[in-house]
Amino acid sequence: MHSRDDTMIRFQHAEKNFATANEPKMIWELQGDHNDALESNRTRYLEGMEKFLNLIETRAQTNRVRAD
């Protein structure tokens, strides 16, 4: 999760992290400055958290099936 409006950490940093991260991964763009995302984008922020948690849970279930 990151915002192009972030004045503390540039959006390009999030893009670099995404490019080098292992799967499962996602990038979820928000609006607002560094500490404002939850307050100004509450619904989108929480949707992103839910989507990511579902993504890693699906991955964990897949890994458990492979181990069995």
C-alpha positions in Angstrom: 0.0 0.0 0.0 1.3 3.3 -1.0 0.3 6.8 -2.2 1.8 8.9 -5.0 1.0 11.8 -2.7 3.4 10.5 0.0 5.9 13.3 0.8 8.0 11.0 3.1 8.6 8.0 1.0 8.4 8.2 -2.8 6.0 5.9 -4.7 8.9 4.6 -6.7 10.2 3.0 -3.5 7.0 1.0 -3.3 7.3 0.0 -7.0 10.9 -1.2 -6.4 9.8 -3.2 -3.3 7.0 -4.8 -5.4 9.4 -5.6 -8.2 11.8 -7.5 -5.9 9.2 -9.1 -3.6 8.4 -12.8 -3.8 4.8 -14.0 -4.5 2.3 -13.6 -3.2 2.5 -9.9 -3.7 0.4 -7.0 -4.6 0.6 -3.2 -4.8 -2.4 -1.2 -3.6 -2.4 2.4 -4.4 -3.9 4.9 -1.9 -4.3 8.6 -1.8 -3.0 11.1 0.7 0.2 11.8 2.5 2.3 9.2 4.5 0.2 9.1 7.7 -3.1 10.0 6.2 -4.0 6.9 4.2 -6.2 5.2 6.8 -8.1 8.4 7.7 -8.6 9.7 4.2 -9.1 6.3 2.4 -10.5 4.1 5.2 -12.6 1.9 2.9 -9.9 1.5 0.2 -7.3 0.9 2.9 -9.3 -1.8 4.6 -10.2 -3.4 1.2 -6.5 -3.6 0.4 -5.7 -5.2 3.8 -8.5 -7.8 3.3 -7.4 -8.6 -0.2 -3.8 -9.1 0.9 -4.7 -11.3 3.8 -6.9 -13.4 1.6 -4.0 -13.6 -0.9 -1.6 -14.9 1.7 -4.2 -17.3 3.2 -4.9 -18.8 -0.2 -1.1 -19.2 -0.7 -0.8 -20.9 2.8 -3.6 -23.3 2.0 -2.0 -24.2 -1.4 1.3 -24.9 0.4 -0.5 -27.1 3.0 -2.1 -29.2 0.2 1.3 -29.6 -1.5 2.8 -30.8 1.8 0.1 -33.4 2.3 
